[in-house]
Amino acid sequence: MRIVQKFGGTSVGSIERIQAAADIVKAELDKGHEIAVVVSAMSGETNRLLRLANDMNANPPMREVDALVATGEQVTAALLTIALHKLGVPAYSFSGAQAGFRTEGSHSKARIKDVQSKHLIQHMKRGEVPVVTGFQGIDAQGNVTTLGRGGSDTSAVALAIAVQADSCDIYTDVDGIYTTDPRIEPNARKMRNISYEEMLEFASLGAKVLQTRSVELGMRYNMPIHLRSSFDLVEGTRVSKEDSDMERAEISGVAYNRDEAKVTIKGIPDQPGIAAAVFGPVAEADINVDVIVQNIAEDGRTDLTFTVPRNDYQATMDLLEKLRVDMKAREVIGDDTVAKVSIIGVGMRSHTGVAKKMFDVLAQESINIQMITTSEIKVTVVLEEKYLELAVRALHQAFGLDQANPT
């Protein structure tokens, strides 16, 4: 097999952890597999480098910020390569540019254009281990670029695709994806398998185990992703295309997000283009909008309610107040004490009444639903944050997720 292994920041957070990662690499190599490795910076290192940049200049040029933070992964790659040599493993460290990662787009938000990986494949065929810096590449002008937070996951999946690997193994400090947060529901169970679509929904709802872009890339090229722990070498969760086993349960898990706020602009004219007039300025302010509800009144006016990340709440309220004056709307109101709870599962495609069951469960717990949104494999409700944990536990039990592994 040809495998790309990726080690996150906590998995390489100390000399001891880097040595443990080297042991994992050698163990797979000893099984006869061809191995390439992608590494993150040591935990906390990227934040330390960003603080240095901001201490030097409150508004540093992003080209230089990218050049600075990219060194974090270079340190890890070199140290892991040194550790592998100590174990007798022939290994070579490569920066993103040396590994062939070509990018496009702006600094700190670059996207991978292609990976020119023939030289890495040759190393792998000779039993050598390329150790590649994640999170970075080089643009057409030769500048070092970075991919944004969590970009090492995307680097790993992109490299796995480029070298035609059989699997991309992501090592982190958790041992897989659970049916819900074990800190809220002790009976949460680890899933053996999850579809790309389900994983994308979990990631969009705040599950930060895998970066969304990496899952999207894996789904596009059908690259299996194995999420597993570098601290406890057990089977993790495999992210892959949907199969028949995944359709047996009504839902696969319950996800949530506390980082939510709800805003409403009331009494705006009900006319074509009014939604664009509201959401255009919001998008220009780089504010992400999620759940949207429109209510039309009899007097020819309408109310628009939507959710935004909580740290964008005040900026959104200020923006809507300006729009209220321009549109001659009645008022702007908001609430930054709400949360989202979602049920997710490809089984919704073949099971009817899933949404009704969810609403019944919440009603039995006297939990009021403020907003609802759905997709083919997800139902999301907005509710008061104080009811979040009760809702998660009740739904997890009602759908039998504490009784049997849904996959």
Secondary structure, DSSP 8 states (H G I E B T S, - for coil): -EEEEEE-GGGGSSHHHHHHHHHHHHHHHHTT-EEEEEE---TTHHHHHHHHHHHH-SS--HHHHHHHHHHHHHHHHHHHHHHHHHTT--EEEE-HHHHTEEEESSTTS-EEEEE--HHHHHHHHTT-EEEEE-SEEE-TTS-EEE--TTHHHHHHHHHHHHTT-SEEEEEESS-S-BSS-TTT-TT--B-SEEEHHHHHHHHHTT-TTS-HHHHHHHHHHT--EEEEESSS-S--EEEES--GGGGSSS-SEEEEEEEEEEEEEEEEE--TTHHHHHHHHHHHTT-----EEEEE-TTSEEEEEEEEEGGGHHHHHHHHHHHHHHHT-SEEEEEEEEEEEEEE-GGGGT-SSHHHHHHHHHHHTT----EEEEETTEEEEEEEGGGHHHHHHHHHHHTTTTTS---
